[in-house]
Amino acid sequence: MERRLIVARMDPGDAQSVAEVFAESDAGALPGLIGVTGRSLFHYNGLYFHLIEAETSVRERIDAKKTDPLFQDVSRKLEPYIAPYDPQTWQGPADAMATRFYSWRAK
């Protein structure tokens, strides 16, 4: 299983609106097109954390689907609520993915 964490900025008051955008999208075909099997959204002190779970690597699949109308629709709906963590370097979701440097699982 792969997990990817996207970090951005979000006003905590927008959490419900963001959740609704993803609930609508997750009920459709987009997660299957990208290979997403689970999603969790978190916020903390103006930061937004988006944990994506998949059976296989999704980073390349996300980049490949950036022009898909379903992906663009979600991105457009999120624009009022989600801002890049670092606007100077952000060009797409891959630029906002955190790098895992430690992992542990109970046996």
Biopython code that builds the backbone (N, CA, C, O; Angstrom):
import numpy as np
from Bio.PDB.StructureBuilder import StructureBuilder

atoms = [
    (1, "MET", "N", (0.842, -1.181, 0.000)),
    (1, "MET", "CA", (0.000, 0.000, 0.000)),
    (1, "MET", "C", (0.884, 1.241, 0.000)),
    (1, "MET", "O", (1.918, 1.283, 0.667)),
    (2, "GLU", "N", (0.469, 2.230, -0.745)),
    (2, "GLU", "CA", (1.174, 3.501, -0.785)),
    (2, "GLU", "C", (0.320, 4.568, -0.116)),
    (2, "GLU", "O", (-0.906, 4.574, -0.228)),
    (3, "ARG", "N", (0.998, 5.461, 0.575)),
    (3, "ARG", "CA", (0.335, 6.625, 1.158)),
    (3, "ARG", "C", (1.095, 7.868, 0.705)),
    (3, "ARG", "O", (2.325, 7.899, 0.722)),
    (4, "ARG", "N", (0.356, 8.877, 0.307)),
    (4, "ARG", "CA", (0.934, 10.171, -0.082)),
    (4, "ARG", "C", (0.250, 11.245, 0.737)),
    (4, "ARG", "O", (-0.969, 11.220, 0.911)),
    (5, "LEU", "N", (1.028, 12.187, 1.239)),
    (5, "LEU", "CA", (0.499, 13.286, 2.033)),
    (5, "LEU", "C", (0.725, 14.595, 1.291)),
    (5, "LEU", "O", (1.861, 14.963, 0.993)),
    (6, "ILE", "N", (-0.357, 15.287, 0.999)),
    (6, "ILE", "CA", (-0.306, 16.593, 0.356)),
    (6, "ILE", "C", (-0.500, 17.648, 1.435)),
    (6, "ILE", "O", (-1.407, 17.545, 2.261)),
    (7, "VAL", "N", (0.358, 18.663, 1.420)),
    (7, "VAL", "CA", (0.322, 19.733, 2.418)),
    (7, "VAL", "C", (0.024, 21.049, 1.705)),
    (7, "VAL", "O", (0.654, 21.385, 0.702)),
    (8, "ALA", "N", (-0.942, 21.781, 2.238)),
    (8, "ALA", "CA", (-1.305, 23.079, 1.660)),
    (8, "ALA", "C", (-1.827, 23.966, 2.787)),
    (8, "ALA", "O", (-1.671, 23.650, 3.966)),
    (9, "ARG", "N", (-2.442, 25.067, 2.410)),
    (9, "ARG", "CA", (-3.023, 25.992, 3.392)),
    (9, "ARG", "C", (-4.538, 26.029, 3.215)),
    (9, "ARG", "O", (-5.051, 25.963, 2.098)),
    (10, "MET", "N", (-5.241, 26.137, 4.341)),
    (10, "MET", "CA", (-6.697, 26.169, 4.304)),
    (10, "MET", "C", (-7.212, 26.857, 5.558)),
    (10, "MET", "O", (-6.690, 26.640, 6.651)),
    (11, "ASP", "N", (-8.223, 27.674, 5.402)),
    (11, "ASP", "CA", (-8.918, 28.247, 6.545)),
    (11, "ASP", "C", (-9.734, 27.117, 7.174)),
    (11, "ASP", "O", (-10.531, 26.490, 6.476)),
    (12, "PRO", "N", (-9.562, 26.837, 8.465)),
    (12, "PRO", "CA", (-10.314, 25.740, 9.095)),
    (12, "PRO", "C", (-11.822, 25.863, 8.930)),
    (12, "PRO", "O", (-12.530, 24.856, 8.961)),
    (13, "GLY", "N", (-12.321, 27.072, 8.755)),
    (13, "GLY", "CA", (-13.752, 27.277, 8.552)),
    (13, "GLY", "C", (-14.251, 26.722, 7.228)),
    (13, "GLY", "O", (-15.459, 26.589, 7.030)),
    (14, "ASP", "N", (-13.341, 26.395, 6.322)),
    (14, "ASP", "CA", (-13.712, 25.845, 5.014)),
    (14, "ASP", "C", (-13.690, 24.316, 4.978)),
    (14, "ASP", "O", (-13.925, 23.720, 3.927)),
    (15, "ALA", "N", (-13.411, 23.679, 6.113)),
    (15, "ALA", "CA", (-13.280, 22.218, 6.143)),
    (15, "ALA", "C", (-14.516, 21.503, 5.595)),
    (15, "ALA", "O", (-14.380, 20.557, 4.820)),
    (16, "GLN", "N", (-15.695, 21.929, 5.976)),
    (16, "GLN", "CA", (-16.913, 21.261, 5.512)),
    (16, "GLN", "C", (-17.070, 21.392, 3.999)),
    (16, "GLN", "O", (-17.448, 20.427, 3.334)),
    (17, "SER", "N", (-16.787, 22.557, 3.454)),
    (17, "SER", "CA", (-16.894, 22.756, 2.004)),
    (17, "SER", "C", (-15.901, 21.877, 1.254)),
    (17, "SER", "O", (-16.242, 21.294, 0.224)),
    (18, "VAL", "N", (-14.687, 21.780, 1.759)),
    (18, "VAL", "CA", (-13.674, 20.928, 1.130)),
    (18, "VAL", "C", (-14.105, 19.467, 1.209)),
    (18, "VAL", "O", (-13.977, 18.727, 0.233)),
    (19, "ALA", "N", (-14.609, 19.055, 2.356)),
    (19, "ALA", "CA", (-15.085, 17.670, 2.512)),
    (19, "ALA", "C", (-16.202, 17.367, 1.518)),
    (19, "ALA", "O", (-16.250, 16.272, 0.958)),
    (20, "GLU", "N", (-17.088, 18.314, 1.298)),
    (20, "GLU", "CA", (-18.188, 18.102, 0.353)),
    (20, "GLU", "C", (-17.678, 17.956, -1.083)),
    (20, "GLU", "O", (-18.202, 17.143, -1.845)),
    (21, "VAL", "N", (-16.665, 18.734, -1.455)),
    (21, "VAL", "CA", (-16.084, 18.608, -2.803)),
    (21, "VAL", "C", (-15.525, 17.203, -2.987)),
    (21, "VAL", "O", (-15.758, 16.568, -4.016)),
    (22, "PHE", "N", (-14.784, 16.718, -1.989)),
    (22, "PHE", "CA", (-14.205, 15.380, -2.113)),
    (22, "PHE", "C", (-15.255, 14.278, -2.014)),
    (22, "PHE", "O", (-15.138, 13.259, -2.694)),
    (23, "ALA", "N", (-16.267, 14.459, -1.191)),
    (23, "ALA", "CA", (-17.324, 13.442, -1.107)),
    (23, "ALA", "C", (-18.010, 13.275, -2.456)),
    (23, "ALA", "O", (-18.293, 12.155, -2.879)),
    (24, "GLU", "N", (-18.275, 14.383, -3.126)),
    (24, "GLU", "CA", (-18.894, 14.324, -4.456)),
    (24, "GLU", "C", (-17.968, 13.619, -5.448)),
    (24, "GLU", "O", (-18.402, 12.751, -6.205)),
    (25, "SER", "N", (-16.699, 13.997, -5.437)),
    (25, "SER", "CA", (-15.739, 13.389, -6.361)),
    (25, "SER", "C", (-15.512, 11.909, -6.047)),
    (25, "SER", "O", (-15.453, 11.085, -6.960)),
    (26, "ASP", "N", (-15.388, 11.572, -4.773)),
    (26, "ASP", "CA", (-15.117, 10.185, -4.383)),
    (26, "ASP", "C", (-16.272, 9.248, -4.706)),
    (26, "ASP", "O", (-16.080, 8.036, -4.799)),
    (27, "ALA", "N", (-17.460, 9.795, -4.876)),
    (27, "ALA", "CA", (-18.621, 8.979, -5.262)),
    (27, "ALA", "C", (-18.613, 8.686, -6.768)),
    (27, "ALA", "O", (-19.427, 7.898, -7.250)),
    (28, "GLY", "N", (-17.699, 9.315, -7.508)),
    (28, "GLY", "CA", (-17.628, 9.156, -8.961)),
    (28, "GLY", "C", (-16.457, 8.290, -9.396)),
    (28, "GLY", "O", (-15.962, 7.456, -8.637)),
    (29, "ALA", "N", (-16.030, 8.501, -10.616)),
    (29, "ALA", "CA", (-15.017, 7.658, -11.253)),
    (29, "ALA", "C", (-13.576, 8.075, -10.982)),
    (29, "ALA", "O", (-12.667, 7.264, -11.160)),
    (30, "LEU", "N", (-13.339, 9.316, -10.557)),
    (30, "LEU", "CA", (-11.971, 9.818, -10.457)),
    (30, "LEU", "C", (-11.060, 8.987, -9.543)),
    (30, "LEU", "O", (-9.935, 8.692, -9.946)),
    (31, "PRO", "N", (-11.482, 8.599, -8.346)),
    (31, "PRO", "CA", (-10.570, 7.801, -7.510)),
    (31, "PRO", "C", (-10.102, 6.522, -8.222)),
    (31, "PRO", "O", (-8.930, 6.157, -8.128)),
    (32, "GLY", "N", (-10.992, 5.856, -8.915)),
    (32, "GLY", "CA", (-10.617, 4.644, -9.640)),
    (32, "GLY", "C", (-9.650, 4.917, -10.771)),
    (32, "GLY", "O", (-8.761, 4.110, -11.040)),
    (33, "LEU", "N", (-9.817, 6.059, -11.443)),
    (33, "LEU", "CA", (-8.913, 6.418, -12.539)),
    (33, "LEU", "C", (-7.495, 6.654, -12.038)),
    (33, "LEU", "O", (-6.523, 6.365, -12.736)),
    (34, "ILE", "N", (-7.387, 7.178, -10.827)),
    (34, "ILE", "CA", (-6.075, 7.488, -10.262)),
    (34, "ILE", "C", (-5.543, 6.321, -9.432)),
    (34, "ILE", "O", (-4.335, 6.215, -9.217)),
    (35, "GLY", "N", (-6.428, 5.452, -8.969)),
    (35, "GLY", "CA", (-6.010, 4.325, -8.151)),
    (35, "GLY", "C", (-6.125, 4.576, -6.662)),
    (35, "GLY", "O", (-5.557, 3.834, -5.860)),
    (36, "VAL", "N", (-6.860, 5.622, -6.282)),
    (36, "VAL", "CA", (-7.032, 5.962, -4.866)),
    (36, "VAL", "C", (-8.018, 4.994, -4.224)),
    (36, "VAL", "O", (-9.114, 4.773, -4.739)),
    (37, "THR", "N", (-7.608, 4.411, -3.076)),
    (37, "THR", "CA", (-8.482, 3.485, -2.354)),
    (37, "THR", "C", (-8.955, 4.067, -1.020)),
    (37, "THR", "O", (-9.861, 3.523, -0.388)),
    (38, "GLY", "N", (-8.343, 5.169, -0.599)),
    (38, "GLY", "CA", (-8.746, 5.813, 0.639)),
    (38, "GLY", "C", (-8.252, 7.246, 0.679)),
    (38, "GLY", "O", (-7.250, 7.586, 0.049)),
    (39, "ARG", "N", (-8.955, 8.080, 1.417)),
    (39, "ARG", "CA", (-8.585, 9.487, 1.526)),
    (39, "ARG", "C", (-8.971, 9.975, 2.925)),
    (39, "ARG", "O", (-10.058, 9.674, 3.417)),
    (40, "SER", "N", (-8.078, 10.722, 3.550)),
    (40, "SER", "CA", (-8.368, 11.377, 4.829)),
    (40, "SER", "C", (-7.900, 12.818, 4.725)),
    (40, "SER", "O", (-6.821, 13.096, 4.201)),
    (41, "LEU", "N", (-8.714, 13.725, 5.224)),
    (41, "LEU", "CA", (-8.387, 15.149, 5.204)),
    (41, "LEU", "C", (-8.251, 15.642, 6.646)),
    (41, "LEU", "O", (-9.056, 15.298, 7.511)),
    (42, "PHE", "N", (-7.215, 16.455, 6.887)),
    (42, "PHE", "CA", (-6.966, 16.997, 8.213)),
    (42, "PHE", "C", (-6.668, 18.489, 8.083)),
    (42, "PHE", "O", (-6.241, 18.955, 7.026)),
    (43, "HIS", "N", (-6.895, 19.228, 9.159)),
    (43, "HIS", "CA", (-6.428, 20.611, 9.210)),
    (43, "HIS", "C", (-5.856, 20.883, 10.588)),
    (43, "HIS", "O", (-6.257, 20.287, 11.588)),
    (44, "TYR", "N", (-4.899, 21.810, 10.605)),
    (44, "TYR", "CA", (-4.258, 22.195, 11.861)),
    (44, "TYR", "C", (-3.624, 23.569, 11.680)),
    (44, "TYR", "O", (-2.751, 23.740, 10.830)),
    (45, "ASN", "N", (-4.052, 24.546, 12.469)),
    (45, "ASN", "CA", (-3.464, 25.891, 12.463)),
    (45, "ASN", "C", (-3.283, 26.468, 11.062)),
    (45, "ASN", "O", (-2.217, 26.989, 10.736)),
    (46, "GLY", "N", (-4.311, 26.378, 10.245)),
    (46, "GLY", "CA", (-4.253, 26.961, 8.913)),
    (46, "GLY", "C", (-3.593, 26.087, 7.869)),
    (46, "GLY", "O", (-3.452, 26.492, 6.715)),
    (47, "LEU", "N", (-3.185, 24.887, 8.266)),
    (47, "LEU", "CA", (-2.608, 23.949, 7.309)),
    (47, "LEU", "C", (-3.627, 22.876, 6.960)),
    (47, "LEU", "O", (-4.495, 22.531, 7.762)),
    (48, "TYR", "N", (-3.502, 22.363, 5.761)),
    (48, "TYR", "CA", (-4.380, 21.333, 5.212)),
    (48, "TYR", "C", (-3.514, 20.119, 4.900)),
    (48, "TYR", "O", (-2.470, 20.245, 4.261)),
    (49, "PHE", "N", (-3.943, 18.958, 5.347)),
    (49, "PHE", "CA", (-3.234, 17.708, 5.103)),
    (49, "PHE", "C", (-4.189, 16.745, 4.417)),
    (49, "PHE", "O", (-5.289, 16.490, 4.907)),
    (50, "HIS", "N", (-3.765, 16.223, 3.299)),
    (50, "HIS", "CA", (-4.599, 15.355, 2.466)),
    (50, "HIS", "C", (-3.850, 14.043, 2.297)),
    (50, "HIS", "O", (-2.896, 13.960, 1.524)),
    (51, "LEU", "N", (-4.286, 13.020, 3.021)),
    (51, "LEU", "CA", (-3.653, 11.702, 2.972)),
    (51, "LEU", "C", (-4.365, 10.847, 1.939)),
    (51, "LEU", "O", (-5.559, 10.569, 2.049)),
    (52, "ILE", "N", (-3.604, 10.436, 0.932)),
    (52, "ILE", "CA", (-4.128, 9.569, -0.129)),
    (52, "ILE", "C", (-3.573, 8.169, 0.086)),
    (52, "ILE", "O", (-2.378, 8.001, 0.325)),
    (53, "GLU", "N", (-4.436, 7.168, 0.002)),
    (53, "GLU", "CA", (-4.003, 5.780, 0.104)),
    (53, "GLU", "C", (-4.321, 5.082, -1.208)),
    (53, "GLU", "O", (-5.366, 5.311, -1.817)),
    (54, "ALA", "N", (-3.394, 4.221, -1.632)),
    (54, "ALA", "CA", (-3.570, 3.499, -2.891)),
    (54, "ALA", "C", (-2.824, 2.176, -2.817)),
    (54, "ALA", "O", (-1.921, 2.001, -1.998)),
    (55, "GLU", "N", (-3.210, 1.256, -3.675)),
    (55, "GLU", "CA", (-2.527, -0.033, -3.738)),
    (55, "GLU", "C", (-1.194, 0.085, -4.473)),
    (55, "GLU", "O", (-0.264, -0.672, -4.194)),
    (56, "THR", "N", (-1.095, 1.025, -5.404)),
    (56, "THR", "CA", (0.129, 1.227, -6.181)),
    (56, "THR", "C", (0.473, 2.714, -6.196)),
    (56, "THR", "O", (-0.285, 3.534, -5.677)),
    (57, "SER", "N", (1.594, 3.056, -6.780)),
    (57, "SER", "CA", (2.047, 4.446, -6.838)),
    (57, "SER", "C", (1.022, 5.323, -7.553)),
    (57, "SER", "O", (0.559, 4.989, -8.643)),
    (58, "VAL", "N", (0.675, 6.439, -6.932)),
    (58, "VAL", "CA", (-0.312, 7.351, -7.526)),
    (58, "VAL", "C", (0.292, 8.656, -8.016)),
    (58, "VAL", "O", (-0.362, 9.396, -8.751)),
    (59, "ARG", "N", (1.510, 8.952, -7.632)),
    (59, "ARG", "CA", (2.101, 10.249, -7.990)),
    (59, "ARG", "C", (2.073, 10.474, -9.504)),
    (59, "ARG", "O", (1.626, 11.524, -9.966)),
    (60, "GLU", "N", (2.544, 9.503, -10.269)),
    (60, "GLU", "CA", (2.556, 9.639, -11.727)),
    (60, "GLU", "C", (1.138, 9.642, -12.294)),
    (60, "GLU", "O", (0.848, 10.350, -13.258)),
    (61, "ARG", "N", (0.262, 8.847, -11.689)),
    (61, "ARG", "CA", (-1.122, 8.789, -12.183)),
    (61, "ARG", "C", (-1.845, 10.113, -11.944)),
    (61, "ARG", "O", (-2.660, 10.536, -12.764)),
    (62, "ILE", "N", (-1.548, 10.764, -10.827)),
    (62, "ILE", "CA", (-2.148, 12.082, -10.565)),
    (62, "ILE", "C", (-1.659, 13.074, -11.610)),
    (62, "ILE", "O", (-2.452, 13.814, -12.192)),
    (63, "ASP", "N", (-0.347, 13.086, -11.846)),
    (63, "ASP", "CA", (0.204, 14.005, -12.848)),
    (63, "ASP", "C", (-0.384, 13.739, -14.227)),
    (63, "ASP", "O", (-0.641, 14.675, -14.984)),
    (64, "ALA", "N", (-0.599, 12.471, -14.557)),
    (64, "ALA", "CA", (-1.142, 12.123, -15.875)),
    (64, "ALA", "C", (-2.602, 12.531, -16.027)),
    (64, "ALA", "O", (-3.064, 12.747, -17.147)),
    (65, "LYS", "N", (-3.325, 12.638, -14.937)),
    (65, "LYS", "CA", (-4.759, 12.974, -14.983)),
    (65, "LYS", "C", (-5.048, 14.457, -14.757)),
    (65, "LYS", "O", (-6.213, 14.848, -14.691)),
    (66, "LYS", "N", (-4.013, 15.292, -14.638)),
    (66, "LYS", "CA", (-4.232, 16.719, -14.374)),
    (66, "LYS", "C", (-5.094, 17.391, -15.436)),
    (66, "LYS", "O", (-5.754, 18.389, -15.148)),
    (67, "THR", "N", (-5.102, 16.864, -16.662)),
    (67, "THR", "CA", (-5.901, 17.474, -17.728)),
    (67, "THR", "C", (-7.267, 16.807, -17.880)),
    (67, "THR", "O", (-8.082, 17.255, -18.687)),
    (68, "ASP", "N", (-7.526, 15.749, -17.120)),
    (68, "ASP", "CA", (-8.816, 15.065, -17.176)),
    (68, "ASP", "C", (-9.903, 16.005, -16.659)),
    (68, "ASP", "O", (-9.705, 16.667, -15.640)),
    (69, "PRO", "N", (-11.051, 16.078, -17.344)),
    (69, "PRO", "CA", (-12.129, 16.979, -16.896)),
    (69, "PRO", "C", (-12.577, 16.729, -15.453)),
    (69, "PRO", "O", (-12.914, 17.680, -14.748)),
    (70, "LEU", "N", (-12.587, 15.480, -15.002)),
    (70, "LEU", "CA", (-12.986, 15.195, -13.617)),
    (70, "LEU", "C", (-11.985, 15.792, -12.628)),
    (70, "LEU", "O", (-12.377, 16.367, -11.613)),
    (71, "PHE", "N", (-10.701, 15.653, -12.925)),
    (71, "PHE", "CA", (-9.656, 16.205, -12.069)),
    (71, "PHE", "C", (-9.724, 17.732, -12.068)),
    (71, "PHE", "O", (-9.626, 18.364, -11.016)),
    (72, "GLN", "N", (-9.891, 18.307, -13.237)),
    (72, "GLN", "CA", (-9.969, 19.767, -13.339)),
    (72, "GLN", "C", (-11.184, 20.311, -12.608)),
    (72, "GLN", "O", (-11.126, 21.395, -12.028)),
    (73, "ASP", "N", (-12.295, 19.562, -12.631)),
    (73, "ASP", "CA", (-13.501, 19.996, -11.925)),
    (73, "ASP", "C", (-13.253, 20.066, -10.420)),
    (73, "ASP", "O", (-13.631, 21.043, -9.773)),
    (74, "VAL", "N", (-12.620, 19.033, -9.859)),
    (74, "VAL", "CA", (-12.315, 19.031, -8.428)),
    (74, "VAL", "C", (-11.360, 20.181, -8.104)),
    (74, "VAL", "O", (-11.565, 20.908, -7.131)),
    (75, "SER", "N", (-10.328, 20.342, -8.916)),
    (75, "SER", "CA", (-9.354, 21.407, -8.680)),
    (75, "SER", "C", (-10.009, 22.784, -8.702)),
    (75, "SER", "O", (-9.708, 23.639, -7.868)),
    (76, "ARG", "N", (-10.905, 22.990, -9.660)),
    (76, "ARG", "CA", (-11.612, 24.272, -9.766)),
    (76, "ARG", "C", (-12.479, 24.521, -8.532)),
    (76, "ARG", "O", (-12.521, 25.638, -8.016)),
    (77, "LYS", "N", (-13.166, 23.483, -8.062)),
    (77, "LYS", "CA", (-14.031, 23.626, -6.886)),
    (77, "LYS", "C", (-13.243, 23.863, -5.603)),
    (77, "LYS", "O", (-13.749, 24.483, -4.668)),
    (78, "LEU", "N", (-12.000, 23.371, -5.554)),
    (78, "LEU", "CA", (-11.176, 23.544, -4.361)),
    (78, "LEU", "C", (-10.437, 24.886, -4.332)),
    (78, "LEU", "O", (-9.997, 25.327, -3.270)),
    (79, "GLU", "N", (-10.301, 25.529, -5.484)),
    (79, "GLU", "CA", (-9.536, 26.777, -5.581)),
    (79, "GLU", "C", (-9.900, 27.827, -4.530)),
    (79, "GLU", "O", (-8.998, 28.462, -3.983)),
    (80, "PRO", "N", (-11.196, 28.035, -4.224)),
    (80, "PRO", "CA", (-11.516, 29.072, -3.226)),
    (80, "PRO", "C", (-11.069, 28.703, -1.805)),
    (80, "PRO", "O", (-10.995, 29.571, -0.935)),
    (81, "TYR", "N", (-10.773, 27.422, -1.568)),
    (81, "TYR", "CA", (-10.521, 26.955, -0.207)),
    (81, "TYR", "C", (-9.076, 26.545, 0.078)),
    (81, "TYR", "O", (-8.606, 26.698, 1.205)),
    (82, "ILE", "N", (-8.374, 26.032, -0.916)),
    (82, "ILE", "CA", (-7.039, 25.478, -0.710)),
    (82, "ILE", "C", (-6.008, 26.345, -1.427)),
    (82, "ILE", "O", (-6.161, 26.667, -2.605)),
    (83, "ALA", "N", (-4.966, 26.715, -0.707)),
    (83, "ALA", "CA", (-3.879, 27.507, -1.281)),
    (83, "ALA", "C", (-2.571, 26.727, -1.151)),
    (83, "ALA", "O", (-2.387, 25.994, -0.180)),
    (84, "PRO", "N", (-1.675, 26.872, -2.103)),
    (84, "PRO", "CA", (-0.389, 26.175, -2.002)),
    (84, "PRO", "C", (0.356, 26.558, -0.726)),
    (84, "PRO", "O", (0.287, 27.702, -0.276)),
    (85, "TYR", "N", (1.055, 25.607, -0.159)),
    (85, "TYR", "CA", (1.886, 25.891, 1.004)),
    (85, "TYR", "C", (2.987, 26.868, 0.611)),
    (85, "TYR", "O", (3.264, 27.827, 1.333)),
    (86, "ASP", "N", (3.616, 26.618, -0.542)),
    (86, "ASP", "CA", (4.665, 27.489, -1.049)),
    (86, "ASP", "C", (4.304, 27.905, -2.479)),
    (86, "ASP", "O", (4.658, 27.206, -3.429)),
    (87, "PRO", "N", (3.615, 29.018, -2.642)),
    (87, "PRO", "CA", (3.175, 29.442, -3.974)),
    (87, "PRO", "C", (4.324, 29.655, -4.964)),
    (87, "PRO", "O", (4.113, 29.580, -6.174)),
    (88, "GLN", "N", (5.534, 29.919, -4.464)),
    (88, "GLN", "CA", (6.675, 30.150, -5.348)),
    (88, "GLN", "C", (7.099, 28.898, -6.099)),
    (88, "GLN", "O", (7.625, 28.992, -7.208)),
    (89, "THR", "N", (6.878, 27.728, -5.511)),
    (89, "THR", "CA", (7.351, 26.490, -6.130)),
    (89, "THR", "C", (6.223, 25.593, -6.632)),
    (89, "THR", "O", (6.486, 24.630, -7.352)),
    (90, "TRP", "N", (4.981, 25.884, -6.274)),
    (90, "TRP", "CA", (3.870, 24.994, -6.614)),
    (90, "TRP", "C", (3.473, 25.112, -8.076)),
    (90, "TRP", "O", (3.185, 26.198, -8.579)),
    (91, "GLN", "N", (3.465, 23.960, -8.745)),
    (91, "GLN", "CA", (2.966, 23.888, -10.123)),
    (91, "GLN", "C", (1.878, 22.836, -10.251)),
    (91, "GLN", "O", (1.135, 22.831, -11.232)),
    (92, "GLY", "N", (1.776, 21.955, -9.285)),
    (92, "GLY", "CA", (0.776, 20.899, -9.310)),
    (92, "GLY", "C", (0.857, 20.069, -8.043)),
    (92, "GLY", "O", (1.730, 20.307, -7.208)),
    (93, "PRO", "N", (-0.041, 19.091, -7.880)),
    (93, "PRO", "CA", (-0.103, 18.287, -6.655)),
    (93, "PRO", "C", (1.230, 17.650, -6.264)),
    (93, "PRO", "O", (1.530, 17.543, -5.075)),
    (94, "ALA", "N", (2.026, 17.230, -7.229)),
    (94, "ALA", "CA", (3.306, 16.592, -6.912)),
    (94, "ALA", "C", (4.227, 17.532, -6.132)),
    (94, "ALA", "O", (5.062, 17.070, -5.354)),
    (95, "ASP", "N", (4.087, 18.836, -6.329)),
    (95, "ASP", "CA", (4.926, 19.812, -5.634)),
    (95, "ASP", "C", (4.501, 20.022, -4.184)),
    (95, "ASP", "O", (5.210, 20.684, -3.426)),
    (96, "ALA", "N", (3.377, 19.478, -3.795)),
    (96, "ALA", "CA", (2.877, 19.647, -2.436)),
    (96, "ALA", "C", (2.931, 18.356, -1.633)),
    (96, "ALA", "O", (2.435, 18.307, -0.507)),
    (97, "MET", "N", (3.534, 17.296, -2.206)),
    (97, "MET", "CA", (3.588, 16.011, -1.517)),
    (97, "MET", "C", (4.755, 15.962, -0.548)),
    (97, "MET", "O", (5.906, 16.202, -0.914)),
    (98, "ALA", "N", (4.429, 15.646, 0.691)),
    (98, "ALA", "CA", (5.453, 15.535, 1.720)),
    (98, "ALA", "C", (6.320, 14.306, 1.449)),
    (98, "ALA", "O", (5.886, 13.360, 0.791)),
    (99, "THR", "N", (7.535, 14.334, 1.959)),
    (99, "THR", "CA", (8.457, 13.213, 1.817)),
    (99, "THR", "C", (8.486, 12.422, 3.116)),
    (99, "THR", "O", (8.819, 12.956, 4.174)),
    (100, "ARG", "N", (8.135, 11.146, 3.025)),
    (100, "ARG", "CA", (8.165, 10.301, 4.224)),
    (100, "ARG", "C", (9.621, 9.981, 4.548)),
    (100, "ARG", "O", (10.392, 9.603, 3.666)),
    (101, "PHE", "N", (9.986, 10.131, 5.802)),
    (101, "PHE", "CA", (11.352, 9.819, 6.194)),
    (101, "PHE", "C", (11.425, 8.771, 7.290)),
    (101, "PHE", "O", (12.520, 8.408, 7.719)),
    (102, "TYR", "N", (10.267, 8.271, 7.761)),
    (102, "TYR", "CA", (10.234, 7.178, 8.731)),
    (102, "TYR", "C", (8.865, 6.532, 8.675)),
    (102, "TYR", "O", (7.853, 7.212, 8.501)),
    (103, "SER", "N", (8.838, 5.235, 8.820)),
    (103, "SER", "CA", (7.577, 4.498, 8.819)),
    (103, "SER", "C", (7.717, 3.288, 9.733)),
    (103, "SER", "O", (8.779, 2.667, 9.788)),
    (104, "TRP", "N", (6.655, 2.953, 10.446)),
    (104, "TRP", "CA", (6.634, 1.793, 11.323)),
    (104, "TRP", "C", (5.242, 1.195, 11.300)),
    (104, "TRP", "O", (4.255, 1.925, 11.217)),
    (105, "ARG", "N", (5.153, -0.113, 11.374)),
    (105, "ARG", "CA", (3.855, -0.810, 11.460)),
    (105, "ARG", "C", (3.995, -1.933, 12.466)),
    (105, "ARG", "O", (5.025, -2.606, 12.514)),
    (106, "ALA", "N", (2.967, -2.138, 13.265)),
    (106, "ALA", "CA", (2.950, -3.272, 14.183)),
    (106, "ALA", "C", (2.805, -4.562, 13.388)),
    (106, "ALA", "O", (2.152, -4.593, 12.345)),
    (107, "LYS", "N", (3.412, -5.608, 13.887)),
    (107, "LYS", "CA", (3.319, -6.911, 13.180)),
    (107, "LYS", "C", (2.022, -7.598, 13.476)),
    (107, "LYS", "O", (1.774, -8.693, 12.972)),
]
sb = StructureBuilder()
sb.init_structure("model")
sb.init_model(0)
sb.init_chain("A")
sb.init_seg("    ")
for serial, (resi, resn, name, xyz) in enumerate(atoms, 1):
    if name == "N":
        sb.init_residue(resn, " ", resi, " ")
    sb.init_atom(name, np.array(xyz, "f"), 0.0, 1.0, " ", f" {name:<3s}", serial, name[0])
structure = sb.get_structure()
